[in-house]
Amino acid sequence: MFASRTYSEQEKAAIYNAMLEKTKVLANQKKNLVLDATFHKNETRYSFQHEMEGIDNIYFIEVWAAEDITRERLKEHRLYSEADYEVYQSIRQHWEALKEPHLSLESTNENIAIMLQKAAAYCTG
């Protein structure tokens, strides 16, 4: 959405708004969706929940990693994000703990299959 990203509050709001609009369209088409985003503010999570009222089965899954793993992962080039450790630290300082019921998963470098199994079990009850 932006040629050069600054991770400002205005940019984040624009991205979440665009994601919400696309989510509404696809949810109305009865599509199953996974939204992969930081959702670091309670207000943002609440906005999605409020806007999606009437849509069944909204699940929150918090995925976190140890600090050393996070630092190493953010050194690697990623196609869709240039966020680095500094951006991570900035967002982390403003993190608001989830109030919603949620699954919390620790991400290591060896457990993606287990995390996917746990997430699927959580979402299917």
C-alpha positions as CSV (number, residue, x, y, z in Angstrom):
1,M,0.0,0.0,0.0
2,F,2.9,2.3,0.6
3,A,6.1,2.7,-1.5
4,S,8.1,3.4,1.6
5,R,6.8,2.4,5.0
6,T,7.3,4.3,8.2
7,Y,5.1,2.2,10.4
8,S,3.3,5.4,11.6
9,E,0.0,5.1,13.4
10,Q,-1.7,6.6,10.2
11,E,-0.1,3.9,8.0
12,K,-1.1,1.1,10.4
13,A,-4.7,2.5,10.6
14,A,-4.9,2.6,6.8
15,I,-3.6,-1.0,6.5
16,Y,-6.0,-2.3,9.1
17,N,-8.9,-0.4,7.5
18,A,-8.1,-1.9,4.1
19,M,-7.8,-5.4,5.7
20,L,-11.2,-4.9,7.4
21,E,-12.9,-4.0,4.1
22,K,-11.5,-7.0,2.3
23,T,-12.4,-9.2,5.3
24,K,-16.0,-8.1,5.1
25,V,-16.2,-8.8,1.4
26,L,-14.8,-12.3,1.8
27,A,-16.8,-13.1,4.9
28,N,-20.0,-12.2,3.1
29,Q,-19.0,-14.7,0.4
30,K,-18.7,-17.3,3.2
31,K,-14.9,-17.6,2.8
32,N,-12.8,-18.9,5.6
33,L,-10.1,-16.4,6.4
34,V,-6.9,-16.2,8.4
35,L,-5.7,-12.7,9.1
36,D,-2.0,-12.5,9.9
37,A,-1.3,-9.2,11.5
38,T,0.1,-7.8,14.7
39,F,-3.2,-6.5,16.1
40,H,-1.2,-5.0,18.9
41,K,-3.9,-2.6,20.1
42,N,-7.1,-3.6,21.8
43,E,-9.0,-0.9,19.8
44,T,-8.0,-2.5,16.5
45,R,-9.1,-6.0,17.7
46,Y,-12.3,-4.6,19.0
47,S,-13.0,-2.8,15.7
48,F,-12.6,-6.0,13.8
49,Q,-14.9,-7.9,16.2
50,H,-17.5,-5.1,16.2
51,E,-17.5,-4.8,12.4
52,M,-17.7,-8.5,12.0
53,E,-20.7,-9.0,14.4
54,G,-22.9,-11.7,13.1
55,I,-20.0,-13.6,11.6
56,D,-19.5,-16.9,13.4
57,N,-16.3,-18.2,14.8
58,I,-13.8,-15.5,15.2
59,Y,-10.6,-16.8,16.9
60,F,-7.6,-15.0,18.2
61,I,-4.3,-16.8,18.2
62,E,-1.3,-15.1,19.7
63,V,2.1,-16.4,18.3
64,W,5.2,-15.3,20.1
65,A,8.9,-16.2,20.0
66,A,11.8,-15.9,22.4
67,E,13.7,-12.6,22.0
68,D,16.8,-14.2,20.5
69,I,14.7,-16.1,17.9
70,T,12.8,-12.9,17.0
71,R,16.1,-10.9,16.6
72,E,17.5,-13.6,14.3
73,R,14.4,-13.9,12.2
74,L,14.2,-10.1,11.7
75,K,17.7,-10.1,10.3
76,E,16.5,-12.3,7.4
77,H,15.1,-10.7,4.2
78,R,11.4,-11.1,3.9
79,L,9.5,-10.5,0.7
80,Y,6.5,-8.7,2.2
81,S,8.1,-6.8,5.1
82,E,11.1,-4.8,5.8
83,A,10.3,-4.4,9.5
84,D,13.5,-4.9,11.5
85,Y,14.2,-5.4,15.2
86,E,13.8,-1.7,15.8
87,V,10.3,-1.7,14.4
88,Y,9.6,-4.8,16.5
89,Q,10.7,-3.1,19.7
90,S,8.6,-0.1,18.9
91,I,5.5,-2.2,18.4
92,R,6.3,-4.3,21.5
93,Q,6.5,-1.2,23.6
94,H,2.9,-0.4,22.6
95,W,1.6,-4.0,22.9
96,E,-1.7,-4.3,24.7
97,A,-2.4,-7.8,26.0
98,L,-5.3,-9.6,24.5
99,K,-8.5,-9.4,26.6
100,E,-10.3,-11.8,24.2
101,P,-10.2,-15.5,24.7
102,H,-7.3,-16.7,22.7
103,L,-4.8,-19.5,22.1
104,S,-1.2,-18.6,22.8
105,L,1.6,-20.4,20.9
106,E,5.3,-20.2,21.3
107,S,7.1,-20.3,18.0
108,T,10.5,-22.0,17.9
109,N,12.5,-22.9,14.8
110,E,11.3,-26.5,15.0
111,N,7.6,-26.4,15.9
112,I,5.6,-25.1,12.9
113,A,3.7,-28.4,12.4
114,I,2.7,-28.6,16.0
115,M,1.6,-25.0,16.1
116,L,-0.6,-25.6,13.0
117,Q,-2.1,-28.7,14.6
118,K,-2.9,-26.8,17.8
119,A,-4.3,-23.8,15.9
120,A,-6.6,-26.1,13.8
121,A,-7.8,-27.9,17.0
122,Y,-8.5,-24.6,18.7
123,C,-10.5,-23.4,15.7
124,T,-12.5,-26.5,15.3
125,G,-13.3,-27.0,18.9
